[in-house]
Amino acid sequence: MLKIAICDDNTTFTGSLETAVMRESRDLAIQVETDVFFGGDTLLAAMREGQRYGIIFLDIEMENVDGIRAAHGIREMDRSVLLIYVSGYDQYLRELFEVEPFRFLSKPLDTERFRRYFREACQRIGETEVYFQFAFNRRMRKLALKDIVYFESRNRVVYIFLQDGGWEQFYGKLNDVEESILESRSYFLRIHQSFLVNYDYIRNMNFSGILLCFGGKEMELKISEDRQKSVRQRLCEIAGGKTVIE
């Protein structure tokens, strides 16, 4: 199930965009669930409560919390969601660069361009939907890597902490976990003998620790002294110049 948010204070436009989403998803045989928000503040509130989306269509010109401010808040909670901006103007392009939009749609909606962008977004999500599988108490489980915030190893038990606040566990070694996801398209960093962290949830980093942001909450994990240099280098490589290091 692909969850999609539409955020625009124009009720007529949200209705037509939601109709277009449902029509295109039927053509692609993709199951979708849509949530409609009429302001950036309500969208951010829902995400702070744990809602997570694959695609967000976001209007730029909204009262109270505009699309650019909303996007900064979204990126603090979710680094991987695809943002598709919708606007009748193009003077915001420089500001949009900072929040890494996936595509930009102009108003009024160009149906053919929407169809192309929607299909490209679905293809991108399909390519990154990679799972981690494990067994516990004779039961096989699999979790989407994008939903895993970090792995922690304690006394031969690996704990998996999830973006919605939940957790799982299994018996194993963190070295084996790290090796098993090396070939995935997700980025995990070994910051400590006991911690393997998903890059998408790192908000920033100082010399000895990283700050994670998920589910509207923040937490800090320690980087072991012998890994500090390599972690900083790896972060820079992944970010490609993005400002994530203080």
Buried (B, 14 or more C-beta within 10 A) or exposed (E): EBBBBBBBBBEEBBEBBBEBBEEBBEEBEBEBEBBBBBBBBBBBBBBBEBBBBBBBBBBBBBEEBBBBBBBBBBBBBBBBBBBBBBBEEEEBEEBBEEBEBBBBBEBEEEEEEBBEBBBBBBEBBEEBBEBBEBEBEEEEBEBBBBBBBBBBBEEEEBBBBBBBEEEBBBEBEBEEBBEEBEEEEBBBBBBBEBBBBBBBBBBBBEEEBBBBBBBBEEEEBEBBEEBBEEBBEBBEEBBEEEEBBE
